[in-house]
Amino acid sequence: MVRISRLVALCVVAFAMVVTAIPAHAEQEAPTPGTVIDRTNQHTFSDFLTPGLNWIIDRGVKMVVREYGKLDQAPPFLQATEKYSAQVKLSEDGTHLIDHVAGLPFPTVDDNDPQIAEKIIFNFNASIAVDDLDLRNFDCDTGAVGKGGDPLHVERHFLIDHIRRLYWMERTEVDPKPVNPENDDDVRYKEALYPIIEPFDLKGTGFTSNRYNDHTRQDDSWLYLPQLRRVRRLSSAQRSDALFGQDTDQDSYAGYAGNPAWMSWKYLGVKTMMGSMHSENLPVKWGEGSANFMHADKWEPRQVWVLEGVSKLPQYAYSKRVINVDHDVYRIPSTDMYDNAGELWKMWVNNYKFAKSAIPDATYSHEWDVSFNPSISMVDFQLEHATHCSLPSDTFPGEQGWYINLGDEEGTTADYFALSAIIAAGR
C-alpha cells in the first residue's frame, strides 16, 4: 500500500500537469450534457469542432454530448514522473530528451516557453508508453463514405490477428524496470502487426518496426509479403503512406506515431474541442446510415493544446499535421492532416475508454483505470473515403482485445518481433 504522504506527493505532481497559462474563452457557449450536435446546429458549436469534425457532422455523424470527465495518469506513471522529471532537459534544437528515464518529462508547461510545442509532444510520446501491449482480433472496413443516409460502401474487410508493442525503456510496472538491460541495440520499443487473416490476397502479411532511443537513427521497418515471398524494407517517409487500399498510415496511429525529432513543431494555442474520452461501448457501436464510419458514443468538451507538425523528411505525404493533445492525460482525440497544397486531406479520430478492464468479464484487469481504444476512424475528405476499425471485433464474443502490461504471460516477448517469426506465421 502507498503511504498517505506518498499519495499527497502524487496529487501535487498530478496538479502540476495542468498548463500554467489561462486559455482563451471561446465566443460560443460549450454544448451542455444531453446536446446532440448534428447538421442542424453544428454552426452553433463551430468553435469546438475542427475542420475535420465539421466535415463528418455534415455527412451525418451525430455527437451526443456528455459532461467533461477528469482523467488521471496511472499511479506508477505518476511515481516515475515525481522521481525523474526534475532531471529531464530538452535539447536546444528540441529534437530529443536528455536524462529522461520514465514518466512525464515535463509535468509543468508554460505557453510562454519557446519550446512548449516540443515539450507537449514529448509528454504525449511518453504518456502512451506501455511496458507491453497485445491488441488482438480486430477488424477494419474501408470504402466510400455514404451520402443521404446510405452507409459506407465496404470495398475491403480486414481481420488482423495481433498488433504488439514491447518497450525496452520507460517501463513503470513490469520488471525489469525502468529499463530492460537486455537491449544491445538501444531500442526504445519494437512493434509488430501480423498476421493479416483477411482479405485472402493479403493473408499472412506481416509488419515489424524498431524505434530507437537515438533520435538521429531512423526506424527499421520491414513488410513481409507472402504472396511474393519477399521482405520489403520501408523508409521513414513511407510511414505516411496508406497501405493495402486502406486510408490509414503508420505515422497516424494513436494520432501521431512518428518520432518527434522528425517534425518541426509549432504551438498554436489552447482550445476546447470535442473528443470521445469516456466511451461506454466495447466492442464499439457504430453510427447509423451514412454515419456508420464513425463510432456512436459520447463526446465531451476537452481542453487541448493545438500543435502543428511539419515533417523534415523528403517525400512525406502530408504538408502538416494539426494535432490536439488532451490536457489531462496527453492523449490525442483527433488529428487533421493537410496535402502539399495546404488543403485539408485526412483526419484520424481516436475513441477512448478509461477503465480498470476492457469488458466486465475480462480475463485481466488493472488496479487503476487504463486507456483502451474501442475504435479508430481515418477519413479521406478529398476521396470521400474512410477506414474504421473495431478494437477488438464484435465477431469474437467475450474477447477483451486489449492485453496490457502482462509481461511474458500472453506472448509479448522479444522473439515475437523477429522477422523470422513473421515469415513463419505467414506461411
N, C-alpha and C positions, 0 to 999 in steps of 0.2 A: 504493500500500500504506500502511496505517496504521502509524505507528511504534509501537515497544513501549511507550513512555511513554504514548502516546495510549490504547493498549489497557488499560493499568493504570488510567488515569483512568476509562475507561468501565466497567471492572469495579467500581470504587468507587461510581460512580453507580448501577449495577445493584444492588449490595448494599444501598445506602441505600434502595432502593424497598421493602424489607421493613418491615412495620409494626413500630414500636418496642415496642408493648405485647405482653405474653406472653398468647396466647389461652388461655381456659379449656379444660381437657381434658373431653371427653365422658365420661359414665359408662360407655358401651358401648365395646367394642373395635372399632376400624375394621375393615371387611372386608378380608381378605387377598387378594392376587392369586390368581385362579382361582375365587374365590367367585362363585356365581350368586345374586343377590338376587331372590327371587320371592315369591309369596303365602305359601309355607311358612315363610319365615324373615324376612320384612320387619320384624316386630316386634323382632327381634334387632338390627336396624340402624336403628331409627327415628330415632336422634339424627342420622343422616347423610342424612335424607330430609326434604324439605319436605312440607307437606301435599299439594301437587300431585303430587310424585313418589310419595308413598304411594298416591294415587288411581290413577295409571297402572299401578303394580305390581299393585294389586288387580284391574285389568282385563286382566291377562295379560302385561304387559311384564316381561321378564327382563333384569336388569342383570348382564352379565358383567364382573367386576372385574379391572382390571389395576393395576400399581403406579403410584404417583404419578410423573409425569414433569415435571421442571423445565422451565419455558418462559422465554424471554428476549425482550425487545423488540428490534427491528431496530437494527443499529448506527447508521444515520443518525438514528433517533429518539433513541437514547441520546446521540449527539453534540449534538443540539439541546437535550436536557434539560440536559446539562452546561453548555452555552453560555448558556442563557437562564433557567433555573429560579430562580437566585438573585435575579432582579429581579422575580419574579412575586408579586403580592399578591392576596388575595381581598377583595372589598368588604365593608364592615362588615355589610351586610344579606345577604351570601352569595349574591347574585344574579349576579355577574359577576367576571371576572378583570381585573386591572389589570397592564399591561405584559407580557402573555403573547404570545410570538411563535410558538414551536413546541416540540415535545417535551412531556414530562410537567411540568405546572405545579408539582406538589408531590411530589418524589421521596421525601420522608420524611413520614410521617403518624404522629400520636400520638393514641391513643384518649382522652387527657385533654384534647385540643384541643376547645373548644366548637364549632368549625367543621369537625370531622372529617368529618361526613356530606357537607357541601358540597364539601370538598376531594377526597374519594374520587370523587364523581360527576363533578367536573370533570376528574379524572385519567382516568376512563373515557371521558368525552367527547373528550378529547384523544388517547387511545390508539387509538381506532378511526378517527381521521382518516387519509385516504389522499390522495395528490396527485390521483389519478383512479382510477375504478373502472368497469368494464363487466362486469356479470353477465348472461349471455345464455343463451337456450334452456333455460329452466327451467319446470317444470310443477308444478301443485298439484292435489290431490284434496281434496274436502271432503264430509263426510257424517256419519252417525250411527256412533258407536263401537260395535263389535260386542260381543256377550256370549257366554259359553260357548264360546269358540273361534271364533265367526263373525267374519269380517273386517269392516273398515269398509264400510258401505253407501254407495258413492260416489253422491252426488247431482249433483255438478258437477265437471268436469275443466277445468282452466285451463292454457293454454300462453301464456307471455309471451316476447316477443322479446328485450327488453333492460330492465335497470334500471341506470342510470348515475348516478354522482355525481362532481362536479368541485369541488375546493376551491380557493378563491382565497387562503386563508390557511393557516398551519401546514404549509406544504409542506416536505418534507425530502429529496426525491430527484430530482424533475424540475424543470428550470429553466422559468420563473423561480421562485426560492425565496429566502426563506421566504414571500414574498408576491408574488402576481401584480399588477403595478402597474395593469393594465387592469381595475380594479374600481371603477367610477364609483358603484356603489350600495351600497358597504360590505357586500357579500355574504360570508358565511363559506363556504357551499357551495351548490350547486344540485344538485337531484336530479330524475330523470325516469324514469318507468316507462311504456314504450309500444313498439309497440302490443300490445294483447292479441290473440292469434290465435284462441284457443278460450276459452270456448264461442262458438258462432256469434252469439248475440244480443248479445255484448259485443265482437265483432270490430272492431278499430280503435280501441277506447277507450284513452285515454292520460291520464297524470297528470304534473304537474310542480310543484315546490315550491322556494322560495328560503328559506334560513335566513340571517338577518342577523347581523352582528357586534354590532349594538346590541341589548342584552338586553331593552330596552323595546319593541322592534318585533316584532310578531307575524309568523309566516311568511306569505308569499304563496303560496297553493296553488290550483291550478286543475285541474279534471277535465273532459276533453273526451269528450262522448258523441255519437258519430257518428250513432247511430240517431235522436237528437233534433236533430242538427245544432246543438248548443249547447255553450257552455262554462259550467261551474258553478264558482263560487268557493267554497272551503271555509274555514270558520273554524278556528282552532287547536283549539277544543274538539272539533270534528268529527274530528280526527286520532285520537280514541279510539273512533270508531265503526267497526264492521265493515262492509265494502262488498261488494257483488256476491254475497251469500249465503255468503261465507267467514266464518271466525271471527277472522281476523287484522285488526288495526288498525294504522294507520301509526305510531302512537306506540310500538308494541311491537317494531318492527323492531330487531334486534340485542339485544333485551332491554329497551332504553329508547331511543327515538329523538326524544323531545321535547327542548325547550330546558330545561336545568337550572334556569333562572330561573323557570319556570312551576310549579315544585313547591316545597313546603315539605319539607325533608329531615330525617330523624331517624336517628341512628345506633343500631342495635340490638345491635351487638357483632360478635365474631369467632366463626365456627363452621367445622367441617369438613363439607362437603357433597359429595354425589356429583355429578359432572359428566362430560361427554364432551369431552375436550380433545385426545385423540390418536386420532382415528378412522382406521381402516385402509381404509375403502371410500369411493371417489369415482369414479363415482356411488354414491349411498347404497344400502345394503342395508336393506330394511325388515323389521320383525318379522313373525312368523308368526301366523296366526289373528287373534284379537281384539287382538293387539299390533301389527298392521300399520300403525297410525297413528304409530308411534314407530320411530326408527332402531334397527337391530340392530347395535350396535358396542360397543366397550369403554367402560366407565365407570371413574372413579377417584376416590378421596377428594381433594378440593381444599379448601385453606384459603380462606375467603371472608370479606369484610366483608358484613354484612347491613344494608341500608338500607331505610327506609320513606319513600315519597314520596306526598304528598297534594297534589293539583292545586289551584292557585289560580284555575283557570278555571271559571266557572259552566257548568253543563250537561255537565261532564266525565263520561264513562261510569263510571269507577271511583272508589270512595271512597279507595282507596290501592293502591299497588304495593309489593310486598316484593321487593327486588332483591338478588341475590347477586353480588358483584363479586370476581373471582379475584385473589388477591394477586400472582401473578407478572406477568400481562400486562393486568390491568384489563379482561378480558372478562367477560361475564355468562353463566354456564352455564344459569341458569333464573330466571324471574320469576313470582311468584304475584300475581294481581290479584283484588280484592275488590269486591263490589257495594255499593250505598249502604246496605244493611242490615248491612254488615260481614261478609257471608258469602263464602266462597271461590267465585270465579266462573270464572276462567280461568287458564291457565298457558302461558307461552312457553318452549320448550326450544331452546337452540342446540346444534348438533352441530359440533364444530370439528376441523379438521385443520391442523396446522402443518408445513409442508414447503417445500422450495425450488421445487416445481412442483406443480400441481394433480394431474396424471396423469403417468406415466412418459414418454410421448411428447409432452408439451405443446410447443406452438409457442414459448411464452415460459416462461422460468424465472428464478429470482432467485438472488442470491449468498448469501442467508441465508433462514431459514425465515420465511414469511409466513402470515397467517391466512386459511384457506379455511373455508367452511361447506358441507359436503356436503348438509346438510338443516336445516330448521327444522320444528317442530311447534307448533301452537296448539290447546289443548284447552279446550272449554267444558264444565265439570263439571256445571253445572246442566241443560244441554240434552243432556248426554252426546253431544257433537258434537265434531268435530275437523277441522282443516285441516293437511295436511302437504305440504311442498314439497321436490322434488328439485332441487338446485342444483349442476350442471345436470341435465336429464332424461336418463335412460338410453336414450331413443329417438333420441339423437344420438350414435352411436358415435364415439369419438375426440375428442369436444368437451370441451375443458378447462373451459369455462364461465366461469372467472374470469380477467379481464384487468386487472391492477393496475399502476398507475404506469408507463404506457406513453406518456404524453403524447398527442400528436395521432395517433399511429400507427394506432389502432384506432377513431378517430372520436369520441372523447370530448372534444369541443370545445365552446366557448361556444354556438355556433349550435345545437347539438343540443337545448338546453334551452329554446329559444324556443317559445312557444305556437304560432306559425305552423308550426313543424316538426312538432309533434304533430298538428295538424289535417291537414297534408298527408299524414302517414303513415297516418292513419285513413281516408283516402278510398279 
